[in-house]
Amino acid sequence: MGNRPVGISEPVIEYVERILKFVRFSHTVFALPFAIGSMIVASRGLPATRVMLLIVLAMVFARTAAMAFNRMADWEIDKENPRTAARHLLVSKRVGWSLVAFSAAAFILVCWFINSLCFLLSPVALAIIFFYSLTKRFTSFTQVFLGLALGIAPIGAWLAVRGQFAVPPLVLGAGVLFWLIGFDLIYAIQDYDFDRGKGLGSMVVKYGVPGSLRLAQLMHAVLLICLVVFGIVGGLGRIYFVALILVLGALVYEHRAAARLDVAGINKAFFQSNAFVSVVFVVAVAADILL
């Protein structure tokens, strides 16, 4: 039996695990902390439990819908890419599209429970996060659209708490956009040869590997500026600003690993450093405001 939950069969557990792998559920750790940090600053503490739960659910459903749509949009392309060739074996097309529909509908429903503004903007948010998956077919600036898709997360969390736009979440959203562009430029190096051969759009294909690595450094420099500005306009204190030193260290580690052009090293640095950046950010924000 091992650690299997009582009453749940092995096939059910394995199928759920395949679905979670299909949408890379573990990567939720990247965007969610920025939304949580924005939520804490917006409420100057912790909002009501109901609001926190709804924000987390909205984030999870939105990201699941986006990832599932990306897998379905790239179904045939992924089959030909050695790095992604096994993705279509995890679930059927029917299950994939059902996951898109369910997650999108659940996201809109959750937004309805949050407030009227979030509900009205929920289709716009879905359009933005879905649109990214189509961009590689007609533009090289795919990383920009992916950054935009993640950058709306802290803005949405702020709206969930306050019900109106403000400068701090817009600055943080911009930071997330530049952060994403930077680390996806590094991650996309793995697909440089495949994307170029297939004629797919990518900033890595447009600027080449050395140029993309330099551009990624610039993007992360802008990220750090945005995080500093967010701390200022968001009224954060010493703990937050000291923690940015750790963020800088993680980014330096990531870029050094990328410079070696080792695929395994890039994958490891990609997950470890970016997960570290997002977790340090939210812990620093929480410690600064809650302690």
N, C-alpha and C positions, 0 to 999 in steps of 0.2 A: 504493500500500500504506500510506503514511503510517506511523503508529506502531502499526498493528494487529499484535497478536501473531501470529507465524508459526503456521500450521496452524489458525487460528480464523477462521471465515467471518464476513463482515460481518453477516448476519442474526442469527447467534448472539450476537455482541457487542451488537447493538442490542436484542435481546430481554432479555439480562441487564440492560442499562441501564434498560429499561422496568420490570423487576421491582424494581431498586434504587430507582427513582423512586417506584414504587407504595408502597413501605414507608418512603419518606423515609430511606434508609439513612444519608445524610449527617448526620442528626440524632442518630445514635448517639453523636456527640461530646459530647452534653449529659450523659447519665447515666454513660457508661463511666468518665470520669475520677474521679467520686466513688467508684465501686467500686474502682478501682485505688488511689486514695488510702487508702481503708479497708483494703485488702489490705496496703499498705506499712506502715501503722501497726500492724496486727494482727501482722505478722511482724517488726516493727522492722527492716525492711530488705526485701530481695526474697526471696520464698519460692522454692521449687524451680521450675525452668522448667516442669515438668509442671503444677504448681498454677496458675501464672500463665496458661498456655495454656488450661487448663480454665475458669478464671474468665472470661477474655475470650470464649471460645466460648459459655459459658452466657449471658453478657450479650447477645451478638449474637443467639443463637437465641431468647432470651426476648423481646427487643425486636422481632425480626422477626415472631415469632408474634403478639405483641400488636398491632403495626401492621397486619399482614395481617388479623387478626380484626376490627380496627376498620374497615378498609376494607370488609370483607364485611358487617359488621353495618349499616353506614351506606350500603350500595351505592345504594339507591333515594333516600335523603335527599341524598346527594352529587350525584346527577344533577340535582337541582333547585336546588342552590346554585351561583350563578355562579362563585364562587371555586374550587369543587371539581368542576365539571361534567365535566371531562375525565378524571377519575381512572379511571372504569370503562372507558375506552378503552385503558388501558395493558396490561391483561391480561384474560383471560376469567374468569368466575366459577369455572370448574373449576380453573384455575390458582391463583386466589386461595385457594380452600379447600384445595387441595393444599399450598400454601405454609404455611397455618396448621397443618395436620396434620403436615407434615414438620418444621417448626421446633419445634413443641411436643414432638414425640417426640424430636427431637435434643436439646432442652434437658433433658428427663428423663434421657436416656441419659448426657449429660455430667455431670449431677448424681450419677448412680450411680457414675461414675468418681471423683468428688471425695471424698465420704464419705457415710456412712449417713444422717446428719441432713439433709444437703442433698437427698439422694434422697427421703427421707420428706416433706420440706417442698416439693418441687418441684411437686406438683399444687396445693398451696395457693397457691404463687406464681403459677402459671398462672391459677388462679381469680381472684386479685386483679387481675391485669393484664387479663384478659378482661372482668371485670365492669364496668370503667370504661366500655367501649364501649356498654353498655346503659343507663347511668345517666341520660343526657339525656332518656330517655323518662318518668322518674318523679320526678326530683329536680332542684333548681336547683344543687345543690352538686357538679356534675360535676368542677370543678377540684380539689376535695378528693380525689376518688377517683383522678384522674389523678396527683395528687401522691403519693398512697399507693402507686400502681403503680411510680413511679420511686423512691420513698423506700426500698423494700425492697432496692434494688440494693446499697448499701454494707453493709447488714446481711447479705445473702447472701454478699458477698465476705469479710466477717469470719468467717462460719461456715465458709466453704471453707478458711480458713487455720487457725482455732483449734477449730472443731467445737463451739463453745458461745457463748451469748449474752453480751454485755457492755454496759456503759454507753456507751463511745465510739461504736460503730456506731448505737446507738439515737438518740443525740444528732445524729449526722450524718444519719441517715435522716429525722429530724424537720426538719432544716435543708433537705434536698432537697425535702421535702413543701411547706414554706412557700415555697421558691424557685420551685417549679413552679406553685403556686397564683398567686403574684405575676405570673410572666411569662405564664401562660396567660390570666389576666384581661386583660392587655394584648393578647395575640394574638387573643382571642375577640371583641374590639371589632369586628373585620372582619366578623363574622357576626351582629352585634347585630340588625340589621333582619330578616335571614332567620330567625334562631332565634325571634325574637319572633313573626314572622308564622306560623311553622309550629308554634308552641306547644312548642318544644323547651326543655328545662331548661338553664339556664346562670346562673352568678352575675352575669354581665354583664346578662342580661335582668332578673334579680331586683333588682339594685341600680342599674341604669342606668350609662351610661358615666362620668360624673363620679364617682359613688360607687365604681365599680370601680377607677378609677385611684387613688383615695385608699386603697382597700383593698389594692391591689397594693403601694403604698408601705409600708403597715403589714406586709404579709407579708414583704417584703424586709428590713425592719428586724429582724423576728424571725429571718430567715435569718442575718443578720450576728451576732446574739446566739448562735445555735446554733453558728456556725463558731468564735466565740471560745471557747465552752464546750467544743467538740470539741477545740480546740487545748490547752485546759487538762487535760481528763481524758485526752486522748490523749498527753500528755507532749511536745507539740511546742514548738519554741523560737522564737527571734527572727525567723528568716527567714519562717516561716509567718505570724506576726502582722503583720509589716511588709507582707507580700503582701496581707493583707486590705484594705489601703488601696487597692490596685488593683481589688479586687473591688468596693469601695464606689464607686470612680470609674466602673466599667462600669455599675453599677446606676443611678447618677445619669444617665449618658448615655442609658440605655434609657428612663427615666421622662421625661426632657426630650423625647425623640423622640416618646414616646407622647402627651404633653400637646399636641403640635401636631395630633394626630388625622389625620396623613397616612399613608394605608395603605402606600404604598411605603416611607416612612420607618420605619413600625412593623415591617414585614417585615425591613428591613435591620438595624435596631437589635436586633430580636428575635434574629436569628441571630448577629450579630457580638458583641453584649454577652454573651449567655448562653454562647456557645462560649468567649468570653474568660474568663468567670467560672470555668467548669469546668476549663479548661486551666490557668489561673493557680493554681487550688486544687491540682491534682495535681502541678504543677511545684514549688509551694511545699512541699508535704508531702514530695515526693521529695528536694528539696534539703536540707530540714531534717534528715531522717533519714539520708540516704545520704552526704551530704558531711561 
